[in-house]
Amino acid sequence: MSRLGNLGARLYRGEVGYDFIRNRKIWYGVSILITITAIIGVAVGGLNMGIEFKGGAVFTTDTKAKISTAEATEVATDASGHLAIVQELGNGGLRIQITEVGTAKANEIKETLSDELGIPANDINADLVGPSWGEQIANKAWTGLGVFMVLVVVYLAIAFEWRMAVAALIALIHDITITVGVYALVGFEVTPGTVIGLLTILGYSLYDTVVVFDSLKEGQKDITKQTRFTYSEIANRSINSTLVRSINTTVVALLPVAGLLFIGGGVLGAGMLNDISLSLFVGLAAGAYSSIFIATPLVADLKERDPQMKALKKRVLAKRAAAAARGESPEDDGPSYRQDRDRGHFSEDTETAGAVVGQRQQPRGHGRTPGKR
């Protein structure tokens, strides 16, 4: 078995782990800082909306121009009074995109481009895009996002519980905000492809979160019938038991997206790939982060306010204090612990949930009087 596979098995059995729940305030602080930065980026710099949302004209040529792409950009910008985006097509022609121009202005720009590019005006194809079309796309996207959020909350509330639904909703909003903020900060153009990417990452983010929640749901069965673990400790075990799986699925999903973004968009200059690849790359990474560091710790925070969980925590801590005073370890005292231990969820040698990875565990019977239960 590989080292990663061996670590995953030990994490699953609870032999080692990292205390994500105890350090949740650190993750909350990091997320708040990143989210505030993203909001400031959108508020100050704004989003670079594409021609589909602003309206404008797109000029394409099938003939190779006599000037370079950089020179064509300068010519189109001077002729229109707006920043032009020029891309070289596979056949050697050019695609020139200029926002916020009307029909009359588009005809003037076409004549100027014909003279400067050395291409007959009849060989330059001009397409006008109205802003109303982009507005319809945006409205439908917002409607789809709202419906998706409502369905997610209803499903999670039924399949799990309302606390998990609230935590998942906050995690999704967190992921979308960060992704939109990155677009504002780097200045990438927002196109319908970007909208598609944003809607796509919601599914990936929710998948990682539901995997952890399912493990948590299984681990909290008959939780009040034992006094060995608190709810937060069981939540921490759920994160650790699915940690390697979350990392593997995220890395596998990120690799092809990174190829589109850095190789396709950066090295090959295929700018249109940036629209969807950046939203996917940032969203996948943010989704994996939020499912581990935000969603489950939020559930633990909400759940620990429940009177039953408060009482359970008090009993667990009281039992540990009494056992420590006698120089003993807490006893195996309930069917829930025995069943979970037999299924491999809990380890005989694990004193508390969330031990640091690599830390050696002390045997449960250390310091116990021989023959005494």
N, C-alpha and C positions, 0 to 999 in steps of 0.2 A: 504494500500500500504506500502511496506517495505521502510526503510530509503533510501536504495540504489535506489529503484525505484522512490521514491519521488525526490531524488536528480537528477536522470536522467531526469525526467520530467521538473524540474526547469532549468537544463542545456539546455535542448532542446528548451525551451521557451525563453531562454536568460535572465532569472531572476537572475541567478548567473553564475559565470564562473571564469576561471583562465586565465590570460593574457599570453598565450604561445608565441604569436608573439612578444610581447614587450621584453620578456626575451630570445629571440632566440639566442643571442650571447653567453649566458651561455650554451645552449644546443649544439651550434656549437663547443664551446671550449671543452666540455665534450666528444663529439664524436671524435673530432680531437685527443684528448689525448688518448682515447681508441684505435683508429685506429692506431696511431703511435706505441703504445705499442704492438699491434697485429703484425704490420709489423716488428718491431724489434725482436719479438719472433720468427717469421718465418725465418728472416735473420740470427739470431744468433744460435738458437737451431735447426732450421729446422723441418721438419715434419717426424714423425715416420712412414714411409711407410710400409705397410703390405707386406706379402709374395707374394700377387698377383701382386704387382708392382715391387718388387725387384727380385723375383724368389727365389727358395729354395726347401726344402723338408718338407713334413708333414708325421709324423709317428703316426699311431693309433694302439691301442691294444684293443682286446675284453676281455682280461683276466686281472684281477686285479693284479697290480704290488706288489712286495714285499717291495717296498720302498715308501716313501711319495712323494707328489707332489714337495715339496721343494727340496728333495734329487734328484728327477728325473731331475729337472731344472738344478741343479749343474752338474750332470753327463752329460747331453746333451750339456751344455755350454762348459764344458771341452773337450768333444769329438769333437766338431765342431769348436771351436774357435770363435763362434758367440753366442750372447745372445739368449737363447732358451725360448720359451713361452710354458708352460705346463698347460693343463687344464684337470680336471677330468671329464670323461663322465658319463652319467647316469647309465651305466651298470658296473661302477667300473673301466673301462679301462682308458687309457690316450690318449690325443692328444698332440703331441709334434711338435711344429712348429719352424723350423730353417731357416733363410734366407741366401741367397747367398752361397749355396752349390751345387756342381755338382753331377753327377751320381756316380763317383768313391768315392767321399767323403761321399755320402749318404750311400753307402754300408758299409763303415767303421763304420759310426755312428750306423747303424742298428745292426752290430755285437756287438758293445760296449753296446748298450742299451739292447740287448738280455742277455748279461752276467750280467749286473748290475740290471736289472729289474727282472731277474729270469724267463724270458718268452722265449720260443723257437723262433728263428729267423723267422720261417715260420708263426708264429702267429702275427708278426708285419707287418702291411701293410704300405708300403712306397710309397708316391705319390710325383712326382717331378713337380714343377710349373716353367715354363719358364718366364723370365721377359717380353718377347714380348707380352704375353697375357695381362699383366697389362698395358703395354704401349698402346695397342689397346683400352682398357677400358678408359684410361685417355684421349686419343685423341677424342674418341667418346663423352666423358663427356664435354670436352672443346667445341667441335662442337655444342652439344646440348645447352650448356650455351650461346654460341654466337648467335645461331638462336633464342633462347628464348628472349634474350635481344633486338634483332632487332625487333621481333614481338611485344614485349611490347611497345617499343618506337613508332612504327608505329600505333598500336592500340590506345594508349593514345593520340597521336597527332591528330588522327581523331576523337575519341570519346570526347576528352576534348580540349586540346590545347598543343602546343609544350612545353610551360613552365612546364606544369604538367608532360609531358613525360620526360623531362630532370631531374626534381626533383625526379621522381620515379626511374629513372635509377641510380642516385646518391645514393638514399636510398638502392637500391638492392646491389650495390657495397659495400656500408657501411656494410650491414648485412653479406655478404659473407666474407669480410675481417675480421670482428670481429670473426666469427665462425672459420675460418681457423686459426686465431691467437690463439684462445683458445686451439685448438688441439696442436699447437706448444708449448704452455706454459705448459699444463698439461701432454703432452707426450703420449696422447692416440694414438693408432694405426690407421692409415688411410687405410681403406679397400674399396672395392666396395660398402659396406653398407654405408660408410661415404659419398661417392659420391651421392648415392641415397638420403640420408638425406639432403645434400646441395641443390640438385635440388628440393626437396620437399618444403623446407622452402621458396623458391622463390615465390611459389604460395601463401602461407600464408601471407608473407610480402606484396605482391602486393594486396591481398584482402583487408587488413586493409587500405592501402593507397588509393585504389579506392573508398572505402566507404566514406572517408573524402572528396576526390575530387568530388564525386557525390553531396554531400551536399554543397560543395563550388560552384559547377557549378549552382545549383539551387538558391543559395543565391545571386549570382552576376548578376542575370537577371535584366536588366534595372537599373544597378547600377549608371549609369551616370545621371539618371533622378531624383535622390534624392541628398540631401546634408546633410544627417544625419549620414552616416557611411562611413569611408574610406574602401579601399579594404582589408587592413590588419585587420581591425576590423571585417569585414564579414568573413574573413578567420579564425579568432580566434573563432567566433561563430560556424563555421562549425566543428572545432575541439571539442569544448565543447559539441555541440549537439550530437556528435557520441562518446563521451568519454566513457560513461558507457558501451555502446555496445562493443567498442574495448576492454575494460578491461574484460568484461564477456567472450567474444569469446576467448581471449588469455588465461585466467585462465582455461577455460574448455579444451582447447587444451593442455595446459601445464601439467595438472594433470596426465593423463595417460602416457605422455612422462616421467614425473618425476618418476612415478612408475617403468617404464622400466629402467631408469638410476640409481636411488638410491636403489630401492629394488631388481630389477632383476640383475643389474650389480654390485651393491655394497654388499648387504646383501647375496644374493644367489650365488654370484660369477659367474654369467653367463656373462663372459667377452665379448662374441660375441655381446651381446645386446648393449654394450657401443658404438660400431661403429656407429650405426645409431641414438641411443637415445641422445647422447651428441650433435650431429649436429642439431637435431630437437629441443632440449631444448634451446640451445644458440640461434639458428636461430629464433625461435618463439618469444623469449623475445626481441631480437634485432629488429625484424620486427615490433613488436608492438611499440617499442620505436621510431624507425625511422619514422613510419607513422605519429606520433603525433608531435615529436620534431624536425624532420629534413625535411621531404618531404613538408608538408604544409607551414612551415615558409620559405622554399626556394622558393616556388611558390609566396608567398607574396612579398619576396624580388625582384624577377624577375618582377613581375607584377607592383610593385610600380615604376619601372623605365619607364613604359609606359607613354607617354605624357598625355593621357587622365586621367590616374590614378593620375598623379602628379597634374593635374588641379583640379580633384575632391577633392583630399586631401586639396589643398589650399582653395577651396570653403567651405569645411566642417569646417576647422579650423577657417576661417574668420567668418563664421556664428556663431560658438560657442563663439568666442571672442566678437562679437557684442551682442549676447544674454546674455553673462555673464556681459557685461557692463551695460545692461538694467535690470539685475537681473532676467532674464527669462531663460527658457530652450529652446533648439532648437525646431523649429516647425516641425510638421508633414507636409512635403512638397512634396509629390510625389506619384504617383500611385504605384511605386515599394515598398515603405515602407508600404503603406496601404494594398497592396495585401499580402506581407509577414507577416504583423501583423495579418491579418485575418486568414492566414494559421497557425498561431501560432509560426512562426519563430522568430519574434521580439516581445519584451515586451513593453507595454505602459510605464512601470515604469523604463525601463532601460535607463540610461542616456548615457552610452557609452558601447561599446562591451568590454568584458573581465573584468568585475567586479570581485573582489576576492570572492571566495566561502564563503558564510555566511555573506557577507557584506549587511547591510540594504540599500535599495534603497530609494532615496528621490522622492516624487511625482513630475511628470513633471510640474505641475502647481504651484510649490512652488515659491512664490515671484512674481507671475504674477498679473498684474492689473486686477481686476475683470471685466469680460465682454469684455476684449480685446483679439483678436486672435493674 
